[in-house]
Amino acid sequence: MAKISWTQEAEHWLKDIFDYIAHDNPGAAAGVVEGIYNKAQELTQFPKIGYRYEGVTDREVRILLYGHYRIAYLIKTKGEIDILGVFHGALDIQRYLL
């Protein structure tokens, strides 16, 4: 079973997503953030469920989809996973992951 850690940057992205949605609908914002978090928890059992991100070749960075969002994560050597960020599908994540 893999261990998941959220980077500070990923937590910041999640908070920004919450704040943006909560401006119009706090209940929906909580649901989206909870859904993203729960989707990321699937990585404990299936760390390679996301597709490999081709923009990074020196590390195993993968992308897990949840609705309109992409959860970028790094699989480390000892079964540990770092969540790198949560990005809206319209964003060009290449500039954030390189």
C-alpha positions in Angstrom: 0.0 0.0 0.0 1.4 3.3 -1.1 1.7 6.3 1.3 0.4 9.6 -0.1 1.8 13.1 0.8 0.4 16.4 -0.4 3.0 19.0 -1.2 2.4 22.5 0.1 1.9 23.6 -3.5 -0.7 20.9 -4.1 -2.5 22.0 -0.9 -2.4 25.6 -2.1 -4.0 24.6 -5.5 -6.7 22.7 -3.6 -7.5 25.7 -1.5 -7.6 28.0 -4.6 -10.1 25.6 -6.2 -12.2 25.6 -3.1 -12.1 29.4 -2.8 -13.0 29.9 -6.4 -16.0 27.6 -6.4 -17.1 28.7 -2.8 -17.5 32.2 -4.1 -20.7 31.0 -5.7 -21.5 27.8 -3.9 -19.7 26.7 -0.7 -21.4 23.4 -0.6 -20.3 22.5 -4.2 -16.8 23.7 -3.3 -16.6 21.3 -0.4 -17.9 18.5 -2.6 -15.3 19.1 -5.3 -12.4 19.2 -2.9 -13.6 16.1 -1.1 -14.0 14.3 -4.5 -10.5 15.3 -5.5 -9.1 14.1 -2.2 -11.0 10.8 -2.4 -9.9 10.2 -6.0 -6.2 10.7 -4.9 -6.7 8.2 -2.1 -7.2 5.5 -4.8 -3.5 5.8 -5.5 -2.8 4.0 -2.2 -4.1 0.8 -3.8 -3.4 1.6 -7.5 -0.4 3.9 -7.8 -0.1 3.6 -11.6 -3.8 4.2 -12.3 -3.0 7.6 -13.8 -1.4 8.1 -17.2 2.3 8.9 -17.5 3.0 12.5 -18.1 5.3 12.6 -21.1 6.7 16.1 -20.3 8.9 14.8 -17.5 11.3 12.0 -18.4 13.6 11.8 -15.4 10.9 11.0 -12.9 7.7 9.0 -12.9 5.1 11.8 -12.9 1.5 10.7 -13.6 -1.8 12.4 -14.1 -5.1 11.2 -12.5 -8.3 12.6 -13.8 -11.2 13.8 -11.7 -14.0 15.6 -13.5 -12.4 18.8 -15.0 -9.3 18.4 -12.8 -6.0 16.7 -13.3 -4.2 15.5 -10.2 -0.4 15.4 -10.9 1.6 13.1 -8.8 5.1 11.6 -8.4 5.7 8.0 -7.7 8.8 7.7 -5.6 11.1 4.7 -5.1 9.8 3.3 -1.8 6.1 3.2 -2.7 5.6 6.8 -1.7 3.5 9.2 -3.7 3.7 13.0 -3.7 0.7 14.9 -4.9 2.3 17.7 -6.9 -0.7 19.8 -7.8 -4.3 19.8 -8.9 -5.0 21.6 -12.1 -8.1 22.6 -14.0 -8.2 20.8 -17.4 -7.9 24.2 -19.2 -4.5 25.0 -17.7 -1.3 24.3 -19.4 0.3 22.2 -16.6 3.6 21.9 -18.5 4.9 25.2 -17.1 4.2 24.0 -13.5 5.6 20.5 -13.7 9.0 21.2 -15.4 
